[in-house]
Amino acid sequence: MTALAATFNAADVSAPGHYGPSQTALLLLDFHSIFVQKHGGSNAPAALEVATKMRTWAKSQDIQVIHCLIDLNATPSPTCKDADRLAGTVTALKSSGDEESIELIEGGGNDITFTRRPGCVSAMNSPGLDDHLQEKGIKSLVLTGLSTSGCVMRTALAASDAEYVVTVISDGCADRDQGLHHMILEKMLNNRGYVTTAAEFQEGFAKFSNEKRD
């Protein structure tokens, strides 16, 4: 409980508990259906389930939900390593009609989607995303997604460098390499931001942040 209290300390500007719903956003990273089914590891379906529930909860709290995806109509930069191979993968994804998992797009409401060029791993490279966050006064980002060692890690680090408070939902992420998943969460991202389960984040947000709510 001590760690949870520190994470949601309303007096600490570096903690997610300092920021109310209007300054918080939930990012759903790269939940393309084929990633869930084939490339996200055995825990990807469970991570999708957690992300779906987090989305429902966030909407109930008036927290902005942002979908971050790869633009399947774009081509990789020619300076991207293995650009031809990556372009072939994107073409295959597009021809298969790959879209975001249906669970995350039901009842869209005020959800917003940003896409980025293939080869750009961090969602912070999505055109317009940072501008949107700045315009809305959002300071605290809550991340779920696939994969932990790819988009989640790179987005978390880039967002931290951009002076956002970053929380990664550990059970809302997955990776094909489970050992790498745990190492990144426990040894890397926990030092740059916060790592909690979905249940812990929801409990902490409700219990410790009341004085800062709008």
N, C-alpha and C positions, 0 to 999 in steps of 0.2 A: 504493500500500500504506500510505503514511503516513496518508491520510484514513481508510482502513478501520481502521487501528490506533486512531485517535482515536475513531472511532465505537464501537468495541468495547473501549474502555479500561475494564477491570474496576474500576479505582480511582475512576472518575468517576461520581458519582451522577446526572449529567445525561445519561449515555450509555446506550444500550440494552445494551451489553456488561456493565454493572454488575449486570444482573438475570438470574437464571436462569429456567428454564422455568416454575416455579411462580409467578413474578412477571411473566410475559409473557403477552399474549393477542394472537391474530391476529383482526382484525375484517374481515369480508367485507361490504362496504357496497353495498346496493342492486343486487345482481346479479339483479334481476327479468329473466326471460327476454326480455320485450319490450324492455327497455332494451338488452340485449345485441344483439338482432336489429335494432332500428330507431332507437334514440335515443342510443346510446353512441358513435357514430362508427365509422369503419372499423377502428379498432384494438381495439374492444370484444371481439370473439371471442378475440383474442390475449391480452388482459388477463384474460379468464375462464380461459383455459388456464393462465396463470401463477398465478392465484389458486387454481385447482384443485390445482396442484402444490405451492403453498405450504401449502395445507390438509393435504395428505398428509404433507408434511415436518413441519409443526407437530404433527400427531398422533403422529408417530414420536418427537418430542421431549417428549411430554407437555405441550405448550403448549395452553392453552385456546383453542378455536376458537369464535368468536362471530359469528353471522349477524345482521346488522342490516338490517331491511326496513321498507317502508311498510305500515302496517296498512290493508288494502283494505276492512275492515269499519268503519272510522272515517270521520268527516267532518272537513273542514278547519275551523279556527276561523273564526267569522264575521268576525273582524278581519283575517284573512289576505287580502292583496290578490288580486283575481280569484278569490275563494273559490268562486263558482258554476262558473267554468270549470274550476278544479281538481277540484271535486267531480264534474263531468262526466267528466273524464279518469279519475278513480278508478273511477267506475261502469263506464266502458268497459273498464278493466283487469280489473275483477272479473268482468264478463260474459264476457270472453275466457278466463277461467280462468288468468290470469297468475300464475305462481309463480316461486320462485327457480329458477335454472338447475339442471337435474337433476344436472349434474356435481358440484355443490357439496353435494348432500344424500345422495349414495350412501354407505352405511356410516356413518350418523350418529354412532354411539358416544356420547361425552359432549359433543358439540356442543350449544350452547345458542343460542336465537334470541330477539331482542328486536325489537319493532316500535314504530313511532312514528306519530303522527297525520299525515296528509297536510298538507303545508305546513310542517312542521318539517323543515328541511333537515339539520341536524346529528343524527347518530345518538346523540350524548350527551344528546339530549332524549328518548330512549326510556325510558319508565317502567321503573325497576328496574335499568337497566344500570349506572349509577354505584354503586348500592348493592351489586350483585353484584361489581363490581371491587374495591370497598373490602373487602367481606367476605372475598374470596379473597386479599387482599393483593397484587393485581396493580398494578404501577407502570408497566410499559412496554407500550405499545400499538403494534402493527404493522398498518398500514392498506393494504387493497386495495379497489378499488371503482369505481363509476360514479356520477356523472362526476367528473372531477378538479376542475372549477370549481364543482361543486355539493356533493354529500354528502362527498366526500373532503376538500376544502378546509375546509368548515365544521366537520366533525368534528375534523380535525387542529387547527384553531385553538381550538375549544372544549375539546378534551382538554388542549392545552397550557396554556390558562388555568386548567384544573382541576388542574394540577400533575402531569400524567402525562408521561412521556417518550414522544415520538411519533416513529415512523419510518414514512415512506410508501414503499411499494414502487413505484418509478416505472413498471416494465413490468407491474405488476398493476393499473394504473389506465388510464383512457382518457377522451377527451372528443371531442365533435363538432368542436371547434375545436382543431386540433393545436397551433397557435401558442400559444393560451391555456394548453393543457396544459403545454407546456414552460415558459412564463413563470411559472406558478404554482409548479411544482416547483423551478425554478432560482432564482427571484427572491423568492418568498414563503415557501414551506414549508421551504426549506432554511435559512432564518434563524430559524425557530421550532422546528425539530426536525431530523430527519435524513431524507435521501432516498437510497435505495440501490436497486439492482436486486435481484431475488429471489436471484440467484446470489451476489451480494455479501453479502447479509444472511446467507444460510445459511453461506457460507464464514467470515464474521466471527464469527458466533455459535459455530461449532465451534472456531475457532482461537484466539480472543482471550478467551473468557469462562470458561475451564475452572476457574479458581480460585474463581469465584463460583457454580458450579453446585451444585444441591442433590442 
